[in-house]
Amino acid sequence: MEIQEIHKLFLQCTSLSIDTRKIENGSLFAAIKGERFDANTFATEALEKGALYVIIDNPDYYINSSTILVNDTLETLQQLSKFHRHYLDIPILALTGSNGKTTTKELINAVLSQKFKTNATKGNFNNHIGVPLTLLSFDHTTEIGIVEMGANHQKEIEFLCELAQPDYGYITNFGKAHLEGFGGYEGVIKGKSEMYAYLLKNNKTAFVNLDDNLQLEKAAGINTIGFGLNQKTAMLNIENVTADPLVTVSFDDITIKSNLIGLYNANNINAAICIGKYFEVADSSIKDAIEQYTPDNNRSQLLFRNSNEIILDAYNANPSSMKVAIENFIQLDRPNKIAFLGDMFELGNESLEEHKNTISLLLKQSAIECHFIGKDFYHNKIEQPNLFFHRDFDAIKDYLKTYLIEKSTLLIKGSRGMALERLLESL
């Protein structure tokens, strides 16, 4: 069956699902094979739960005329999303980067939704499956689509751009994330810059942080809309940024007091302001959108437990995001500062060295007590009065049973696999 015919059937459906636990009446179910299961086996169940059609790629599970048999379900889903993108023909803004993608996406969506009917990536559905699902969630009511793109190897952003074909792009930063898959920091830059290559080739537009010289260099030749701190040539000139710990930014005699912690979130806010102004969202609406946005899911959250102020940023971590989190923590004017830092994953051969570098950031910070958690930090264990090393989560949990923390400011940050939000139970 040709993709345009599948698209006609898709338009008859109320929604699309790849999970039979989330089937709705009148939906389309796409049976995508996983590492541990073959979703073709759930086709009958999907129809029984109310799916209008099912897409499968194993003829052994053909049911009836409600079955769409294809060579490869995932590839069909991807091509269907590309066809749907052309069918709707709406402006699409895509963003990627090593750190801050999801927060920036949420801020942009909050701002643009003040004026437009927007539709954006849900959660972190930003890979070769998530991006097609995002594109297929757009409908005739969508005025602007916002697509987050994640990657952990070369050519992934290039592929996602070919599906989404964005009119606008933004790269938050180049950082030391997924070093193992990208083959080092230079590989990260090359991989993320595939978005710039697409924008340049197709004469599209990039939003660029003018304070980031590397972004300026890689965006050379592209139609650009710039923002920056005291950058007079920028479309958006940010006049002032503070974080104690919540971020406040000022522009055009307007001050925005956000609910986001850390100086590292300032550029995420600034990008959202810039994009909002480009799309002619009123300044007052931009201010309202950003001030009303509250992070969740362990991302840059400010919590209060007993007598302690807690900065919870435990959704994920890499050397770049860890560095800016530590630098922000250092500049906070607070007594009794304690950091709990967990191992960073997917760093390959550079892992031990990068963990050593992170420890070095705190060697001269005698006023900050720091607890390093995980085998890679523990491997780099050193003797210093304010630095403590714990082999794993169980070790720090046992330690906290006899360690009372009161009237302190805490930073909790680590890779997702460390799940350091569990520390809240012990604080």
C-alpha positions as CSV (number, residue, x, y, z in Angstrom):
1,M,0.0,0.0,0.0
2,E,1.4,3.4,-1.0
3,I,2.1,5.9,1.8
4,Q,-0.6,8.4,0.6
5,E,-3.2,5.6,0.9
6,I,-2.0,4.8,4.4
7,H,-2.2,8.5,5.2
8,K,-5.9,8.6,4.1
9,L,-6.6,5.8,6.6
10,F,-4.6,7.6,9.3
11,L,-6.8,10.7,8.8
12,Q,-9.8,8.6,9.6
13,C,-8.4,7.7,13.0
14,T,-8.7,9.7,16.2
15,S,-5.1,9.1,17.4
16,L,-2.0,6.9,16.9
17,S,-0.5,4.5,19.4
18,I,2.4,2.1,19.6
19,D,1.3,0.8,23.0
20,T,-1.8,-1.3,23.3
21,R,-2.1,-0.1,26.9
22,K,-3.0,3.3,25.5
23,I,-5.3,2.4,22.7
24,E,-8.3,4.7,22.2
25,N,-11.5,3.9,20.2
26,G,-10.9,4.8,16.6
27,S,-7.1,4.9,16.8
28,L,-4.4,3.6,14.6
29,F,-2.0,1.1,16.2
30,A,1.6,0.8,14.8
31,A,3.3,-2.5,15.7
32,I,6.9,-1.6,16.2
33,K,9.3,-4.4,17.2
34,G,11.3,-3.8,20.4
35,E,14.5,-5.5,21.6
36,R,12.5,-7.9,23.8
37,F,9.1,-8.2,22.1
38,D,7.4,-8.3,18.7
39,A,4.5,-5.8,18.7
40,N,2.9,-7.6,15.8
41,T,1.6,-10.1,18.3
42,F,-0.5,-7.4,19.9
43,A,-2.4,-6.5,16.7
44,T,-5.5,-8.5,17.5
45,E,-5.6,-7.1,21.0
46,A,-5.4,-3.5,19.6
47,L,-8.4,-4.1,17.4
48,E,-10.3,-5.7,20.2
49,K,-9.6,-2.6,22.3
50,G,-11.1,-0.3,19.6
51,A,-8.3,0.5,17.1
52,L,-9.7,1.3,13.7
53,Y,-6.6,0.0,11.9
54,V,-3.3,-1.8,12.7
55,I,0.0,-1.5,10.9
56,I,2.0,-4.7,11.0
57,D,5.1,-6.0,9.2
58,N,4.7,-9.8,9.8
59,P,2.2,-11.5,7.5
60,D,1.7,-14.2,10.1
61,Y,-0.4,-11.8,12.1
62,Y,-2.6,-10.5,9.3
63,I,-6.2,-10.3,10.7
64,N,-8.7,-8.7,8.2
65,S,-9.2,-5.6,6.1
66,S,-8.4,-3.5,9.2
67,T,-4.8,-4.7,8.9
68,I,-2.2,-2.7,7.0
69,L,0.6,-5.0,6.0
70,V,4.0,-3.2,5.3
71,N,7.6,-4.3,4.9
72,D,8.8,-2.4,8.0
73,T,6.4,-0.7,10.5
74,L,9.0,1.7,11.9
75,E,10.1,2.9,8.4
76,T,6.4,3.3,7.4
77,L,5.7,5.3,10.5
78,Q,8.7,7.6,9.7
79,Q,7.6,8.1,6.1
80,L,4.0,8.6,7.1
81,S,5.1,11.4,9.5
82,K,7.1,13.1,6.7
83,F,4.1,12.8,4.3
84,H,1.8,14.3,7.1
85,R,4.3,17.1,7.6
86,H,3.9,18.1,3.9
87,Y,0.1,17.6,4.1
88,L,-0.3,20.1,6.9
89,D,2.3,22.5,5.6
90,I,2.7,24.5,8.8
91,P,5.7,26.3,10.2
92,I,7.9,23.9,12.2
93,L,10.6,24.9,14.7
94,A,13.1,22.2,15.7
95,L,15.6,22.3,18.5
96,T,18.5,20.2,19.6
97,G,21.6,20.5,21.8
98,S,23.5,18.8,24.5
99,N,21.7,20.4,27.5
100,G,18.5,22.2,28.1
101,K,16.5,20.9,25.1
102,T,13.4,19.9,27.0
103,T,13.2,22.9,29.2
104,T,13.8,25.3,26.3
105,K,11.1,23.4,24.3
106,E,8.6,23.8,27.1
107,L,9.4,27.5,27.4
108,I,9.1,28.1,23.7
109,N,5.8,26.3,23.7
110,A,4.5,28.3,26.7
111,V,5.4,31.5,24.9
112,L,4.1,30.8,21.4
113,S,0.9,29.3,22.8
114,Q,0.0,32.7,24.1
115,K,-0.8,33.7,20.5
116,F,-0.9,30.5,18.4
117,K,-2.4,27.0,18.6
118,T,0.9,25.1,19.1
119,N,1.7,21.4,19.4
120,A,5.0,20.3,20.8
121,T,7.0,17.2,21.6
122,K,5.6,15.5,24.6
123,G,8.2,14.7,27.3
124,N,11.4,13.6,25.7
125,F,9.9,11.8,22.6
126,N,12.8,13.2,20.6
127,N,14.3,10.2,18.8
128,H,13.7,8.2,15.6
129,I,10.4,7.0,17.0
130,G,9.4,10.0,19.1
131,V,9.8,12.6,16.3
132,P,7.5,10.7,13.9
133,L,4.9,10.4,16.7
134,T,5.3,14.1,17.4
135,L,4.7,15.0,13.7
136,L,1.7,12.7,13.5
137,S,0.2,14.4,16.6
138,F,-0.1,17.7,14.7
139,D,-3.5,18.3,13.0
140,H,-5.4,20.9,11.1
141,T,-5.8,23.0,14.2
142,T,-2.0,23.2,14.7
143,E,-0.6,26.6,13.7
144,I,3.0,26.1,14.8
145,G,4.8,22.7,15.5
146,I,7.7,22.5,17.9
147,V,9.9,19.4,17.6
148,E,12.6,18.5,20.0
149,M,15.4,16.3,18.5
150,G,17.8,14.2,20.6
151,A,20.8,12.2,19.3
152,N,23.6,10.1,20.6
153,H,25.4,9.4,17.3
154,Q,26.3,10.9,13.9
155,K,23.7,11.4,11.2
156,E,20.7,11.1,13.7
157,I,19.9,14.9,13.6
158,E,20.3,14.8,9.8
159,F,17.7,12.0,9.6
160,L,15.3,13.7,11.9
161,C,15.5,17.0,10.0
162,E,14.7,15.2,6.8
163,L,11.5,13.9,8.5
164,A,10.4,17.1,10.2
165,Q,11.9,19.5,7.6
166,P,11.9,22.5,10.0
167,D,11.6,26.1,8.9
168,Y,13.4,27.3,12.0
169,G,16.1,25.7,14.1
170,Y,17.8,26.3,17.5
171,I,20.7,24.5,19.1
172,T,20.9,25.1,22.8
173,N,24.7,24.3,23.1
174,F,27.4,21.8,22.3
175,G,28.4,19.9,25.4
176,K,30.1,16.7,26.6
177,A,27.1,14.5,26.4
178,H,26.8,11.0,24.8
179,L,30.6,11.1,24.1
180,E,30.7,7.4,23.7
181,G,28.2,7.4,20.8
182,F,29.4,10.6,19.1
183,G,33.1,9.6,19.4
184,G,34.2,12.5,21.6
185,Y,33.4,16.2,21.9
186,E,34.2,17.1,18.3
187,G,31.8,14.4,17.3
188,V,29.1,16.1,19.4
189,I,29.7,19.3,17.6
190,K,29.6,17.7,14.2
191,G,26.5,15.7,15.0
192,K,24.4,18.5,16.5
193,S,25.5,20.8,13.6
194,E,23.7,18.6,11.2
195,M,20.7,20.8,12.0
196,Y,22.6,23.9,10.8
197,A,23.6,22.0,7.6
198,Y,19.9,21.3,6.9
199,L,18.9,24.9,7.5
200,L,21.7,26.2,5.3
201,K,21.0,23.8,2.5
202,N,17.3,24.6,2.5
203,N,17.6,28.4,3.1
204,K,15.8,28.2,6.4
205,T,16.3,30.3,9.6
206,A,18.3,29.7,12.8
207,F,17.9,31.3,16.2
208,V,21.4,31.8,17.6
209,N,22.9,32.8,21.0
210,L,25.3,35.5,20.0
211,D,27.2,35.1,23.2
212,D,28.2,31.6,22.1
213,N,31.1,32.0,19.6
214,L,31.0,28.3,18.6
215,Q,27.3,28.6,17.7
216,L,28.1,31.7,15.6
217,E,30.9,29.9,13.8
218,K,28.8,26.8,13.0
219,A,25.8,28.9,11.9
220,A,27.8,31.0,9.4
221,G,25.9,31.6,6.2
222,I,22.5,30.8,7.6
223,N,19.7,33.3,7.9
224,T,20.0,34.0,11.7
225,I,17.9,35.7,14.4
226,G,20.2,36.5,17.3
227,F,19.9,37.2,21.0
228,G,22.5,37.9,23.6
229,L,23.5,39.7,26.8
230,N,24.3,43.3,26.0
231,Q,24.6,42.5,22.3
232,K,23.5,45.7,20.6
233,T,23.2,44.0,17.2
234,A,20.8,41.3,18.5
235,M,17.1,41.3,17.8
236,L,16.8,40.6,21.5
237,N,19.2,42.3,23.8
238,I,19.2,40.9,27.3
239,E,20.2,43.6,29.8
240,N,20.6,41.7,33.0
241,V,20.7,38.1,34.3
242,T,20.8,37.0,38.0
243,A,20.1,33.7,39.7
244,D,19.8,33.4,43.5
245,P,18.7,30.7,42.9
246,L,15.8,31.5,40.6
247,V,16.7,33.2,37.3
248,T,15.7,36.8,36.6
249,V,16.3,38.4,33.2
250,S,15.6,41.9,31.9
251,F,15.0,43.3,28.4
252,D,13.3,46.5,27.1
253,D,12.6,47.7,30.7
254,I,10.7,44.4,31.3
255,T,11.9,42.1,34.1
256,I,10.9,38.4,34.1
257,K,11.2,36.4,37.4
258,S,11.2,32.8,36.5
259,N,10.7,29.6,38.5
260,L,13.8,28.1,37.0
261,I,17.0,27.7,39.0
262,G,20.6,28.4,37.8
263,L,22.4,30.8,35.5
264,Y,22.5,27.9,33.0
265,N,18.8,28.3,32.5
266,A,19.1,31.9,31.5
267,N,19.9,31.1,27.8
268,N,16.9,28.8,27.7
269,I,14.7,31.6,28.8
270,N,16.4,34.1,26.5
271,A,15.8,31.8,23.5
272,A,12.1,31.6,24.3
273,I,11.9,35.4,24.6
274,C,13.7,35.9,21.3
275,I,11.5,33.4,19.5
276,G,8.4,34.9,21.0
277,K,9.3,38.4,19.8
278,Y,10.1,37.1,16.3
279,F,6.6,35.7,16.1
280,E,5.2,38.9,17.5
281,V,4.0,37.6,20.8
282,A,3.3,40.6,23.1
283,D,6.0,41.3,25.6
284,S,3.4,41.1,28.4
285,S,2.3,37.7,27.2
286,I,6.0,36.5,27.0
287,K,6.5,37.6,30.6
288,D,3.3,35.8,31.8
289,A,4.2,32.6,30.0
290,I,7.7,32.3,31.4
291,E,6.8,33.4,34.9
292,Q,3.9,30.9,35.0
293,Y,6.1,28.0,33.8
294,T,7.1,25.6,36.6
295,P,9.6,22.8,36.0
296,D,8.9,19.2,37.0
297,N,10.2,15.7,36.5
298,N,13.4,16.4,38.5
299,R,14.6,19.2,36.2
300,S,15.8,22.3,37.9
301,Q,13.3,22.1,40.7
302,L,13.5,24.2,43.8
303,L,12.2,22.3,46.8
304,F,12.0,22.9,50.5
305,R,12.2,19.9,53.0
306,N,12.2,20.5,56.7
307,S,14.7,23.4,57.1
308,N,16.6,22.7,53.9
309,E,16.5,24.4,50.5
310,I,17.0,21.8,47.8
311,I,18.0,22.3,44.1
312,L,16.9,19.0,42.5
313,D,18.4,18.6,39.0
314,A,18.6,14.9,38.9
315,Y,16.9,14.1,35.6
316,N,20.3,13.7,33.8
317,A,23.9,14.8,33.8
318,N,27.0,15.1,31.6
319,P,30.3,16.9,32.2
320,S,29.0,20.1,30.6
321,S,25.7,20.3,32.6
322,M,27.5,19.2,35.7
323,K,30.0,22.0,35.3
324,V,27.5,24.8,35.0
325,A,25.4,23.3,37.8
326,I,28.4,23.4,40.1
327,E,29.4,26.9,39.0
328,N,25.9,28.1,39.7
329,F,25.9,26.5,43.1
330,I,29.3,28.1,43.9
331,Q,28.0,31.6,43.1
332,L,24.9,31.3,45.3
333,D,25.0,33.4,48.4
334,R,24.0,30.8,50.9
335,P,25.6,29.3,54.1
336,N,25.9,25.6,54.6
337,K,26.0,24.4,51.0
338,I,26.1,20.6,50.4
339,A,26.3,19.0,47.0
340,F,25.3,15.4,46.2
341,L,26.7,14.5,42.7
342,G,26.1,11.2,41.0
343,D,28.1,9.4,38.2
344,M,27.7,10.5,34.6
345,F,26.9,7.8,32.1
346,E,27.7,7.2,28.4
347,L,31.1,8.8,28.4
348,G,33.0,5.8,27.1
349,N,36.8,5.9,27.4
350,E,36.7,9.5,28.7
351,S,34.5,8.6,31.7
352,L,37.1,8.4,34.4
353,E,38.9,11.5,33.2
354,E,35.7,13.5,33.0
355,H,34.7,12.5,36.6
356,K,38.2,13.5,37.7
357,N,37.7,16.9,36.0
358,T,34.3,17.4,37.8
359,I,36.0,16.7,41.2
360,S,38.6,19.3,40.4
361,L,35.9,22.0,40.2
362,L,35.4,21.6,43.9
363,L,38.9,21.2,45.1
364,K,39.2,24.9,46.1
365,Q,35.6,25.2,47.3
366,S,36.3,24.4,51.0
367,A,33.0,26.1,52.0
368,I,31.0,23.5,50.1
369,E,30.6,20.0,51.4
370,C,30.4,17.6,48.5
371,H,29.3,13.9,48.3
372,F,30.3,12.0,45.2
373,I,28.2,8.9,44.5
374,G,29.0,6.1,42.1
375,K,31.8,3.8,40.9
376,D,33.5,6.3,38.5
377,F,33.6,9.1,41.1
378,Y,34.8,6.6,43.7
379,H,37.6,5.4,41.4
380,N,38.9,9.0,41.6
381,K,38.6,9.2,45.3
382,I,40.9,11.7,47.0
383,E,41.4,12.7,50.6
384,Q,40.1,16.2,51.3
385,P,38.1,17.3,54.4
386,N,35.1,18.6,52.5
387,L,34.9,15.9,49.9
388,F,33.2,12.5,50.5
389,F,33.1,9.5,48.2
390,H,30.4,6.8,48.2
391,R,30.7,3.7,46.1
392,D,27.0,3.5,45.2
393,F,23.5,4.7,46.2
394,D,23.2,2.2,49.0
395,A,26.3,3.6,50.6
396,I,25.1,7.2,50.6
397,K,21.7,6.1,51.8
398,D,23.3,4.3,54.8
399,Y,25.5,7.3,55.5
400,L,22.5,9.6,55.6
401,K,20.9,7.4,58.3
402,T,23.3,8.9,60.8
403,Y,23.9,12.3,59.3
404,L,21.5,15.1,60.1
405,I,21.2,17.9,57.6
406,E,19.6,21.1,58.8
407,K,19.3,24.7,57.6
408,S,21.4,23.9,54.5
409,T,21.2,24.5,50.7
410,L,21.6,21.3,48.8
411,L,22.3,20.5,45.1
412,I,21.3,17.0,43.9
413,K,22.5,16.1,40.3
414,G,23.4,13.0,38.5
415,S,22.7,10.8,35.4
416,R,19.2,9.3,35.1
417,G,20.5,5.9,35.9
418,M,21.6,7.1,39.3
419,A,18.0,8.2,40.2
420,L,19.3,10.6,42.9
421,E,15.9,12.0,43.5
422,R,15.6,9.0,45.8
423,L,17.8,11.0,48.2
424,L,14.8,13.1,49.1
425,E,13.5,10.2,51.2
426,S,16.5,10.5,53.4
427,L,16.6,14.3,53.8
